Amino acid sequence: MAIAQNKLVEKAQKEYEYLTGDAATRRLEELREKAIYDEYFAYERGEEKGERRGKIKIAIEMVKNNISMDIIAKCTGLSKKELDKLVLEKQSNI
């Protein structure tokens, strides 16, 4: 009976180790999960930056066409402070 229990305990121990993995395996899994999150958030940030760049390009074209700052701000969602900065940059490039 003791031998059977020992084998059962041994089998349970092996199964437990298999399911939980060792420290190195758990660490690799944590790093994999972190990499997935990092990639996702980098993609999100990249999308936001691209969206902002597009708004700035549109705003620059609108400034070149002498459209009022109020309309540009309303259409692009950029603040008047940001638009003033764009106008100053445009003037310095002339």
Contact map, one row per residue, 1 for C-alpha under 8 A:
1111100000000000000000000000000000000000000000000000000000000000000000000000000000000000000000
1111110000000000000000000000000000000000000000000000000000000000000000000000000000000000000000
1111111000000000000000000000000000000000000000000000000000000000000000000000000000000000000000
1111111100000000000000000000000000000000000000000000000000000000000000000000000000000000000000
1111111110000000000000000000000000000000000000000000000000000000000000000000000000000000000000
0111111111000000000000000000000000000000000000000000000000000000000000000000000000000000000000
0011111111100000000000000000000000000000000000000000000000000000000000000000000000000000000000
0001111111110000000000000000000000000000000000000000000000000000000000000000000000000000000000
0000111111111000000000000000000000000000000000000000000000000000000000000000000000000000000000
0000011111111100000000000000000000000000000000000000000000000000000000000000000000000000000000
0000001111111110000000000000000000000000000000000000000000000000000000000000000000000000000000
0000000111111111000000000000000000000000000000000000000000000000000000000000000000000000000000
0000000011111111100000000000000000000000000000000000000000000000000000000000000000000000000000
0000000001111111110000000000000000000000000000000000000000000000000000000000000000000000000000
0000000000111111111000000000000000000000000000000000000000000000000000000000000000000000000000
0000000000011111111100000000000000000000000000000000000000000000000000000000000000000000000000
0000000000001111111111000000000000000000000000000000000000000000000000000000000000000000000000
0000000000000111111110000000000000000000000000000000000000000000000000000000000000000000000000
0000000000000011111110000000000000000000000000000000000000000000000000000000000000000000000000
0000000000000001111111000100000000000000000000000000000000000000000000000000000000000000000000
0000000000000000111111111100000000000000000000000000000000000000000000000000000000000000000000
0000000000000000100111111100000000000000000000000000000000000000000000000000000000000000000000
0000000000000000000011111110000000000000000000000000000000000000000000000000000000000000000000
0000000000000000000011111111000000000000000000000000000000000000000000000000000000000000000000
0000000000000000000011111111100000000000000000000000000000000000000000000000000000000000000000
0000000000000000000111111111110000000000000000000000000000000000000000000000000000000000000000
0000000000000000000000111111111000000000000000000000000000000000000000000000000000000000000000
0000000000000000000000011111111100000000000000000000000000000000000000000000000000000000000000
0000000000000000000000001111111110000000000000000000000000000000000000000000000000000000000000
0000000000000000000000000111111111000000000000000000000000000000000000000000000000000000000000
0000000000000000000000000011111111100000000000000000000000000000000000000000000000000000000000
0000000000000000000000000001111111110000000000000000000000000000000000000000000000000000000000
0000000000000000000000000000111111111000000000000000000000000000000000000000000000000000000000
0000000000000000000000000000011111111100000000000000000000000000000000000000000000000000000000
0000000000000000000000000000001111111110000000000000000000000000000000000000000000000000000000
0000000000000000000000000000000111111111000000000000000000000000000000000000000000000000000000
0000000000000000000000000000000011111111100000000000000000000000000000000000000000000000000000
0000000000000000000000000000000001111111110000000000000000000000000000000000000000000000000000
0000000000000000000000000000000000111111111000000000000000000000000000000000000000000000000000
0000000000000000000000000000000000011111111100000000000000000000000000000000000000000000000000
0000000000000000000000000000000000001111111110000000000000000000000000000000000000000000000000
0000000000000000000000000000000000000111111111000000000000000000000000000000000000000000000000
0000000000000000000000000000000000000011111111100000000000000000000000000000000000000000000000
0000000000000000000000000000000000000001111111110000000000000000000000000000000000000000000000
0000000000000000000000000000000000000000111111111000000000000000000000000000000000000000000000
0000000000000000000000000000000000000000011111111100000000000000000000000000000000000000000000
0000000000000000000000000000000000000000001111111110000000000000000000000000000000000000000000
0000000000000000000000000000000000000000000111111111000000000000000000000000000000000000000000
0000000000000000000000000000000000000000000011111111100000000000000000000000000000000000000000
0000000000000000000000000000000000000000000001111111110000000000000000000000000000000000000000
0000000000000000000000000000000000000000000000111111111000000000000000000000000000000000000000
0000000000000000000000000000000000000000000000011111111100000000000000000000000000000000000000
0000000000000000000000000000000000000000000000001111111110000000000000000000000000000000000000
0000000000000000000000000000000000000000000000000111111111000000000000000000000000000000000000
0000000000000000000000000000000000000000000000000011111111100000000000000001110000000000000000
0000000000000000000000000000000000000000000000000001111111110000000000000001010000000000000000
0000000000000000000000000000000000000000000000000000111111111000000000000000000000000000000000
0000000000000000000000000000000000000000000000000000011111111100000000000001000000000000000000
0000000000000000000000000000000000000000000000000000001111111110000000010001000000100000000000
0000000000000000000000000000000000000000000000000000000111111111000000000000000000000110000000
0000000000000000000000000000000000000000000000000000000011111111100000000000000000000000000000
0000000000000000000000000000000000000000000000000000000001111111111000010000000000000000000000
0000000000000000000000000000000000000000000000000000000000111111111110010000000000000010000000
0000000000000000000000000000000000000000000000000000000000011111111000000000000000000000000000
0000000000000000000000000000000000000000000000000000000000001111111000000000000000000000000000
0000000000000000000000000000000000000000000000000000000000000111111100000000000000000000000000
0000000000000000000000000000000000000000000000000000000000000111111110110000000000000000000000
0000000000000000000000000000000000000000000000000000000000000010011111110000000000000000000000
0000000000000000000000000000000000000000000000000000000000000010001111111000000100100000000000
0000000000000000000000000000000000000000000000000000000000000000000111111100000100000000000000
0000000000000000000000000000000000000000000000000000000000000000001111111110000000000000000000
0000000000000000000000000000000000000000000000000000000000100110001111111111110000000000000000
0000000000000000000000000000000000000000000000000000000000000000000011111111111100100000000000
0000000000000000000000000000000000000000000000000000000000000000000001111111110000000000000000
0000000000000000000000000000000000000000000000000000000000000000000000111111100000000000000000
0000000000000000000000000000000000000000000000000000001101100000000000011111110000000000000000
0000000000000000000000000000000000000000000000000000001000000000000000011111111000000000000000
0000000000000000000000000000000000000000000000000000001100000000000000011101111101100000000000
0000000000000000000000000000000000000000000000000000000000000000000000001000111111100000000000
0000000000000000000000000000000000000000000000000000000000000000000011001000011111110000000000
0000000000000000000000000000000000000000000000000000000000000000000000000000001111111000000000
0000000000000000000000000000000000000000000000000000000000000000000000000000011111111100000000
0000000000000000000000000000000000000000000000000000000000100000000010001000011111111110000000
0000000000000000000000000000000000000000000000000000000000000000000000000000000111111111000000
0000000000000000000000000000000000000000000000000000000000000000000000000000000011111111100000
0000000000000000000000000000000000000000000000000000000000010000000000000000000001111111110000
0000000000000000000000000000000000000000000000000000000000010010000000000000000000111111111000
0000000000000000000000000000000000000000000000000000000000000000000000000000000000011111111100
0000000000000000000000000000000000000000000000000000000000000000000000000000000000001111111110
0000000000000000000000000000000000000000000000000000000000000000000000000000000000000111111111
0000000000000000000000000000000000000000000000000000000000000000000000000000000000000011111111
0000000000000000000000000000000000000000000000000000000000000000000000000000000000000001111111
0000000000000000000000000000000000000000000000000000000000000000000000000000000000000000111111
0000000000000000000000000000000000000000000000000000000000000000000000000000000000000000011111
